[in-house]
């Protein structure tokens, strides 16, 4: 089993993928953890699905995680960019609530002075589509 450390917590294989990607702990391992630890989201996995023409999201995440672990992250980034092109701006593929909690979305909405939570969800989804999950996390952390 792989292990990683983050924010002072000890995390075993599968737990990181469970926490970040929502993958069942029993189905996750070091490749899924590597995918999540590299900062990728379910949105990125869906874009990889488009680029690869693969209907099985868990296989896409597992293969991408293996690529990250073996030093081929640049190829994953290229494939995600190709998936973005294929996706043609369909932000509904990247629901904000799959990456952020309702409370985090409300915090983002307040910090960004959005009129509604639904407007914030759409904005976050568009940001996720462009690979900006860390920017949203930064906005939320700055507001806390």
PyMOL commands that set and color helices and strands:
alter all, ss='L'
color gray80, all
select helices_A, chain A and resi 15-21+25-27+30-37+42-52+57-69+73-87+91-93+96-98+102-111+117-129+133-143
alter helices_A, ss='H'
color red, helices_A
select strands_A, chain A and resi 3-6+9-12
alter strands_A, ss='S'
color yellow, strands_A
deselect
rebuild
show_as cartoon
